[in-house]
Each structure stands twice: as structure tokens, then as C-alpha cells.
Amino acid sequence: MEHTTLPLTHIPNVRADAAVEPGRLGHSTVLASPGVRVVVLTFEAGFTLKKHSAPKILLMQALDGSLRVTAGGQVTDLVPGALLRLDAGLEHEVEALEESRLMLTLIG
């Protein structure tokens, strides 16, 4: 995990420590800096992260695979190249439609 207060941080591969592990949600923090934290979650196909919320603004990006995010009464299929932003405290659920890695950026 990279903890930094430097003016520039380069992480060459956010997926490096994010292997999918059968039967469990993988979690690796790739960057922690004042005001922002970046986490990569790994999901096996069919895994559902039940309804929960985050205390900060949340940006979600699929690094690979396909995920279905239910939040605020809306269902969004998240695939690589897409970006989803959630307000702080918004309850959401994430389902892996296939083996997937999800990058979360928590801001605030």
C-alpha cells in the first residue's frame, strides 16, 4: 500500500496485489493520501457485496469484468471504461456478473 503526502505518486499497476480469491471479497488499498484513498476490490463471479454505504464520495470503476451496482433506486451495469459516482452515505449493493476487479476512489 502506498501512503503518501508527496506532490506526485505513480502506481504502475493497481491490479498487482488484487488477485481474485474464491469464496471471499478481496480488498487491497493501493493509495492512501490526505483527502483520497484508492482501493481495489476483487469478486468471483456471482459474489454480492450486500447493501452498505461509505462515509465519503465514492467513484467506482471496473478494471475488468462486469458488475451490477444498485444505488438510489437505480441499477447500473459497470464495465471497464465506465465511471459511477455515489454521494457520501448513499446505500448501494454490488454484484459481480463475472470475475471482476473494482477500483474505488474515496474522496473527502
N, C-alpha and C positions, 0 to 999 in steps of 0.2 A: 504494500500500500504506500502511496506517495502522499506524505504530509508536506505541505509547502506554503511558504509565505514569500517565495521568490517571485520576481517580476515575470518570469516565464517558466512554464513547466511543459515538458514534452513527454508524452507517454506513447511509445511506439506501437503498442498493441494492447488495447484494453481487454482483449479476449484471452491474453496469455495465461492467466490464472483462473479462467472461467470454464472449466470442463463440466459437462452435464453429468450428474451423478444420479443413477436410477433410484427412484423412491424418495428423493428429497429435493428441496429447493436449494440450489447453490447460491452463494452470496459472496461477492468479493468487492471490497471498497478499493477503487483504483486511484481516487484522488480525494484528499480532504484539505480544504483551504478555507480561509475566512470567507464566510458567506456562501460557500458552494461545496457540495460533496457529490462525487460520481460513484455509482455502484453498478456492478453488472450482476444480474440475477440469471440463473440458468434453470431451465424447465425441461423435464422429459415430456414427450407427447402425452396429452391428457391431464397433466397436472393442473390443478386450480388453486390459485392463491386466493383464499376466501376474503370476503368483504373486510376492508380495513381502510385507514386513512393515514396520511403523512402530515406532519405539522408544518411543512414548508411547501412552497410552489414546487411542482414536480413536472419535469419534462421526461417523456418516455419515448425511446427509440428502439426498435427491434434491430439487433445487429445481424441476426439470421433467424430463420424460421418464420412462424406466423402465430400471433397472439390475438386473443379477443379480450378487449377491455370494456367492462361495463361500469359506467360512472355517470352520475347526474341524469339518470333515466335514458341514457344513450349507449348504444353498443357500437364500438369501433373495432374493426379488424386492423391490427397493426402489423405491417410488413416492413422489411428493410427499405429505407428511403423516406418513410413517413415519420411525422413528429406529432406527439399528442401532449398538450399542456393541461394540467389539472390545478385548480386553486388549492391552496393550503386547506387541509381539513376535509376535502371532498372524498366521501367514501367511494371506493372502487374495488373491483374484483378483476383478476387477470387469469385467463385460461389459455394454456398452450395448445394450439391446434396441431402443432407438430413440435419436434425437438427445437428449442428456441433459446436465444440469449437476448436479454432485455437490458439496455443501458438506461439507468435512471440518473437524472441530474436534479439534485435538491438545492433550491436557491432560497437564500434568506437567512 
